[in-house]
């Protein structure tokens, strides 16, 4: 339940917040969260944001589709 509430609250915060390595984020491409509790590893203007997910794997994602978990 804690993750659901934090995910919903994170969507209310600015989606264009400056992301930095170490920030926790959710992936919400169409207004609903598809991936939870990722950690920002790197940011590149041309590639986007590299996010490592807790169940393994990492993705380069557009910054606008990420919601920072506060």
Secondary structure, 3 states (H helix, E strand, C coil): CHHHHHHHHHHHCCCCCCCCCCCEEEECCCCCCCEEEEEEEEEECCCEEEEECCCCCEEEECHHHEEECC
